[in-house]
Amino acid sequence: MQVTRVRVHPVKSFAGLDVASARVHPWGLDGDRRWAVVDEAGEPITAREENRMLGLTAEPDGDALVLGDRDGAAELRVAAPVEAEPVPVGHSRQGTALPAGDEADAWVGERLGRTARLVWQPDPTMRSVNPKHGGLPGDHVSLADVGPLLLASESSLAQLDRWTDDETPPLDILRFRPNVVIDGDPDAPFAEDAWPSVRIGDVRFRVSGTCDRCVMTTIDPLTLRRGKEPIRTLARHRRWDGKTFFGVWLVPELDGSAAAVIRVGDEVVPG
């Protein structure tokens, strides 16, 4: 098996981007989900309620971001607000983040049609992985929902497509917002559920759990329209504990002896 795609999502709930390689940190991939959007009270705003967020882009530029629309118009460069005063945010186990400033807030708010604030996580080691989701002491996570990285398998997606009705077009794996996409074993879809660990290239990861899926997966990442899939089919075949599941969370096991980088084409070896 091998890695077919590596993806980062610089702003939580914005469109992600493919990269050829990415450095692995204890809290996730370099440039992944260190920024987020919150409302006036500091509560997270995500694509679950604001589909249009998936149509906004963000590309890392050093420690800064370049925000944009998918058509490339109205770009805005936002520097990391290292000197800003912290503001309260509602992300679990986070507490505070740094506000990007009025210009960035106005840019995001105009596109969402509501008051919004762009914030940055200055220290990703301050947020722990919830023990309910396989977190161990010393595990850290960016502003991602649960774990540092999410792995999804093309063979598992192919099985999901086979389960859906004939009128449903093949699903895009981007619906599941993975960081690592692998080809998988075509004869063993969902084998990743049972892996205790996995080596990707030279980097070893602990599999901390299977990802329960939310309504965000029902939003087409290109048209931004909502539908019933994949939740409808997952509920028939992949439902337990009242939730539906696709993909697994990974926690890096880094020893600090060398630069940890994963790449498209890396070999994938379950542990």
Backbone torsions as a table, in degrees:
resi	resn	phi	psi	omega
1	MET	NA	155.4	179.3
2	GLN	-148.0	164.6	176.6
3	VAL	-77.4	129.6	177.9
4	THR	-105.3	-23.0	177.9
5	ARG	-150.4	146.3	169.5
6	VAL	-124.8	130.4	-174.5
7	ARG	-134.4	143.8	174.0
8	VAL	-124.6	153.8	-179.8
9	HIS	-128.0	89.1	-173.4
10	PRO	-57.9	-38.9	176.0
11	VAL	-113.0	126.3	179.7
12	LYS	-54.0	125.2	178.4
13	SER	81.1	-6.2	170.5
14	PHE	-79.5	167.9	174.5
15	ALA	-58.9	144.3	176.2
16	GLY	-92.9	-179.0	178.6
17	LEU	-142.0	147.8	176.5
18	ASP	-79.4	140.7	174.2
19	VAL	-131.6	152.3	179.2
20	ALA	-73.0	-30.6	-179.8
21	SER	-156.6	163.0	178.2
22	ALA	-153.1	140.6	174.6
23	ARG	-74.3	140.5	-179.5
24	VAL	-101.6	126.4	173.6
25	HIS	-109.3	165.8	177.6
26	PRO	-56.3	-29.8	-176.6
27	TRP	-95.5	-1.3	179.0
28	GLY	140.1	-168.2	-179.2
29	LEU	-77.2	150.3	177.0
30	ASP	-57.7	125.9	177.4
31	GLY	84.2	8.9	-176.6
32	ASP	-102.6	117.7	169.7
33	ARG	55.1	44.2	170.5
34	ARG	-93.2	-9.3	178.6
35	TRP	-118.1	153.3	178.6
36	ALA	-155.1	168.5	177.9
37	VAL	-114.3	135.7	179.0
38	VAL	-130.9	165.4	177.1
39	ASP	-92.1	-170.5	-176.3
40	GLU	-61.4	-29.4	-179.7
41	ALA	-88.3	-1.3	-179.3
42	GLY	88.8	5.2	179.6
43	GLU	-79.9	139.7	-176.9
44	PRO	-60.1	138.6	169.0
45	ILE	-108.1	124.5	-178.3
46	THR	-129.1	173.4	179.1
47	ALA	-69.2	-9.4	175.4
48	ARG	-59.1	-39.9	178.4
49	GLU	-106.6	-19.4	-178.9
50	GLU	-122.7	84.3	-177.5
51	ASN	-52.9	-35.4	-172.9
52	ARG	-63.7	-15.3	177.2
53	MET	-61.0	-31.9	-179.3
54	LEU	-68.9	-12.8	176.9
55	GLY	-94.1	0.8	177.9
56	LEU	-99.9	146.7	-176.2
57	THR	-117.4	158.5	175.2
58	ALA	-150.5	128.0	177.9
59	GLU	-121.9	133.1	177.9
60	PRO	-63.7	142.1	175.1
61	ASP	-138.2	82.5	-169.9
62	GLY	66.9	-128.0	175.9
63	ASP	-87.7	1.6	-178.8
64	ALA	-101.6	176.5	176.6
65	LEU	-126.4	150.0	168.2
66	VAL	-115.2	111.1	179.7
67	LEU	-86.6	147.4	-179.5
68	GLY	-161.2	164.5	169.5
69	ASP	-88.8	163.4	-179.1
70	ARG	-64.3	-24.6	179.1
71	ASP	-83.4	1.3	177.0
72	GLY	83.5	4.0	-178.2
73	ALA	-88.0	158.5	170.6
74	ALA	54.0	52.4	177.4
75	GLU	-74.5	150.8	177.8
76	LEU	-139.9	126.9	175.6
77	ARG	-91.0	130.0	-177.3
78	VAL	-123.2	120.2	178.6
79	ALA	-79.3	150.0	174.2
80	ALA	-60.6	125.3	-172.8
81	PRO	-81.7	63.6	-172.0
82	VAL	-65.1	-23.2	-178.1
83	GLU	-97.7	-0.3	-175.3
84	ALA	-73.7	156.3	175.3
85	GLU	-81.6	134.5	-178.8
86	PRO	-61.0	148.7	174.8
87	VAL	-125.1	149.9	179.3
88	PRO	-66.4	140.7	174.5
89	VAL	-133.6	154.9	-174.7
90	GLY	-93.4	8.8	176.8
91	HIS	-67.0	131.9	-176.0
92	SER	-56.5	136.0	176.1
93	ARG	61.5	21.5	179.4
94	GLN	-108.4	-50.7	176.3
95	GLY	86.9	-68.8	-178.8
96	THR	-136.9	164.0	172.5
97	ALA	-148.0	174.7	-178.1
98	LEU	-103.3	129.5	-178.7
99	PRO	-75.4	139.3	-177.2
100	ALA	-76.4	-22.0	177.4
101	GLY	118.5	168.3	-172.5
102	ASP	-61.7	-40.0	-176.6
103	GLU	-64.5	-44.1	178.7
104	ALA	-66.4	-40.6	179.3
105	ASP	-61.2	-42.7	-179.5
106	ALA	-65.3	-39.2	-180.0
107	TRP	-62.2	-47.8	-179.8
108	VAL	-68.4	-45.2	-177.6
109	GLY	-60.7	-38.2	178.7
110	GLU	-61.8	-38.4	-177.1
111	ARG	-79.4	-23.5	178.4
112	LEU	-95.7	-12.0	-179.3
113	GLY	69.0	31.0	-179.6
114	ARG	-160.2	165.3	176.0
115	THR	-69.5	129.7	-177.7
116	ALA	-148.5	158.2	179.9
117	ARG	-133.9	131.9	175.0
118	LEU	-90.3	129.5	-178.1
119	VAL	-129.0	160.8	-175.5
120	TRP	-129.1	138.4	176.0
121	GLN	-88.3	106.9	-175.0
122	PRO	-75.8	-30.5	-175.9
123	ASP	-131.2	98.5	-177.5
124	PRO	-71.6	-7.5	177.8
125	THR	-83.9	-3.7	-178.9
126	MET	-84.3	-12.5	-176.0
127	ARG	-110.4	120.9	-176.9
128	SER	-90.6	160.9	172.4
129	VAL	-82.4	128.5	-177.0
130	ASN	-60.4	128.6	177.3
131	PRO	-57.9	-26.5	177.8
132	LYS	-65.3	-19.2	179.9
133	HIS	-113.6	29.9	174.9
134	GLY	88.2	8.6	179.7
135	GLY	-69.6	140.8	175.9
136	LEU	-116.1	160.1	176.6
137	PRO	-52.8	131.2	-179.4
138	GLY	93.9	-7.8	175.9
139	ASP	-78.2	137.2	-179.6
140	HIS	-127.1	159.2	-179.2
141	VAL	-148.2	148.4	175.4
142	SER	-69.2	-145.8	176.2
143	LEU	-91.4	15.1	174.0
144	ALA	-62.1	157.7	-175.2
145	ASP	-61.0	-45.3	-169.8
146	VAL	-129.8	-61.6	-171.8
147	GLY	-123.6	168.8	-177.4
148	PRO	-61.1	-42.4	179.3
149	LEU	-135.3	153.2	173.1
150	LEU	-120.0	129.2	177.8
151	LEU	-108.1	135.4	175.7
152	ALA	-130.4	148.5	-175.1
153	SER	-112.7	133.7	177.2
154	GLU	-66.6	-32.4	178.4
155	SER	-68.4	-34.8	176.3
156	SER	-68.4	-39.4	177.2
157	LEU	-64.7	-38.3	178.4
158	ALA	-61.8	-39.0	177.2
159	GLN	-66.6	-40.9	177.4
160	LEU	-60.4	-41.8	177.3
161	ASP	-63.2	-37.1	178.4
162	ARG	-66.2	-30.3	179.7
163	TRP	-75.2	-25.9	-176.4
164	THR	-75.3	163.6	-178.5
165	ASP	-70.4	162.7	-173.9
166	ASP	-66.4	-19.8	-178.1
167	GLU	-85.0	-8.7	-179.3
168	THR	-90.2	121.2	178.3
169	PRO	-66.2	158.5	178.1
170	PRO	-54.0	140.7	-178.4
171	LEU	-82.6	146.5	175.9
172	ASP	-85.0	130.7	-178.9
173	ILE	-63.9	-17.1	178.0
174	LEU	-65.2	-19.5	175.3
175	ARG	-57.1	-28.2	-175.2
176	PHE	-93.8	-1.0	174.3
177	ARG	49.4	52.7	180.0
178	PRO	-77.8	158.3	167.8
179	ASN	-92.5	-33.8	-178.7
180	VAL	-128.2	125.5	174.1
181	VAL	-112.1	131.2	177.3
182	ILE	-118.8	158.2	177.5
183	ASP	-70.8	-38.5	179.1
184	GLY	77.8	172.4	178.4
185	ASP	-91.0	116.0	-178.1
186	PRO	-61.3	-21.0	179.3
187	ASP	-92.2	-1.1	-177.5
188	ALA	-142.6	63.9	176.9
189	PRO	-61.4	145.7	179.6
190	PHE	66.7	16.6	176.0
191	ALA	-60.9	-28.0	-177.7
192	GLU	-61.1	-24.0	179.1
193	ASP	-56.2	-34.3	-172.8
194	ALA	-97.9	-0.7	-179.1
195	TRP	-71.2	129.7	171.8
196	PRO	-77.1	-29.4	179.3
197	SER	-157.6	171.0	179.2
198	VAL	-154.3	142.0	173.7
199	ARG	-104.4	126.5	176.8
200	ILE	-115.7	111.1	-171.6
201	GLY	61.2	-121.4	-180.0
202	ASP	-101.3	7.5	-173.8
203	VAL	-110.3	130.7	178.3
204	ARG	-100.6	141.4	179.8
205	PHE	-128.9	144.6	168.7
206	ARG	-89.1	135.4	174.8
207	VAL	-85.7	110.7	-173.0
208	SER	-91.5	-10.5	178.2
209	GLY	162.7	170.9	177.1
210	THR	-94.0	141.8	-172.7
211	CYS	-85.9	120.8	173.2
212	ASP	-81.2	137.7	-169.1
213	ARG	-101.3	146.9	-176.6
214	CYS	-116.5	-174.9	-176.0
215	VAL	-63.7	-19.1	-179.9
216	MET	-59.0	-29.9	-179.8
217	THR	-69.0	-15.9	-179.9
218	THR	-86.0	0.3	178.6
219	ILE	-95.2	121.9	176.8
220	ASP	-64.5	123.4	-174.8
221	PRO	-68.1	-14.2	179.7
222	LEU	-100.6	-47.9	-178.1
223	THR	-87.9	-19.7	-177.5
224	LEU	67.9	13.4	176.7
225	ARG	-86.1	146.4	177.8
226	ARG	-90.3	150.2	174.5
227	GLY	-142.7	-162.5	-179.7
228	LYS	-99.7	-18.3	-179.4
229	GLU	-94.6	150.4	6.4
230	PRO	-91.8	-0.5	-174.4
231	ILE	-59.3	-39.7	-178.7
232	ARG	-58.6	-47.1	-179.0
233	THR	-74.8	-39.1	176.5
234	LEU	-59.8	-35.6	180.0
235	ALA	-65.1	-25.7	178.4
236	ARG	-82.4	-31.2	-171.0
237	HIS	-119.6	-20.7	-171.3
238	ARG	-134.1	45.7	-177.0
239	ARG	-115.9	126.2	170.5
240	TRP	-154.2	156.2	-176.3
241	ASP	53.9	29.7	177.4
242	GLY	75.0	11.5	-178.1
243	LYS	-131.3	164.3	175.5
244	THR	-112.8	151.6	-168.3
245	PHE	-134.4	140.7	172.9
246	PHE	-160.2	124.9	-179.5
247	GLY	91.2	164.1	-179.2
248	VAL	-131.6	149.4	176.9
249	TRP	-86.7	140.9	179.3
250	LEU	-119.6	138.7	173.0
251	VAL	-116.5	120.7	-179.6
252	PRO	-63.0	141.0	173.3
253	GLU	-113.0	90.5	-172.2
254	LEU	-104.4	137.1	178.2
255	ASP	-103.9	-3.7	176.9
256	GLY	76.7	4.7	-175.6
257	SER	-83.0	-18.1	-178.7
258	ALA	-154.8	162.6	177.1
259	ALA	-64.9	128.6	-179.3
260	ALA	-96.5	113.5	-178.3
261	VAL	-135.7	137.2	171.4
262	ILE	-113.2	150.9	-172.6
263	ARG	-138.5	152.6	168.4
264	VAL	-60.3	132.3	-177.1
265	GLY	97.5	-10.4	178.8
266	ASP	-60.8	145.5	175.2
267	GLU	-72.1	143.7	179.4
268	VAL	-117.1	119.1	-176.6
269	VAL	-127.5	109.9	175.9
270	PRO	-60.0	144.8	-178.2
271	GLY	-101.3	NA	NA
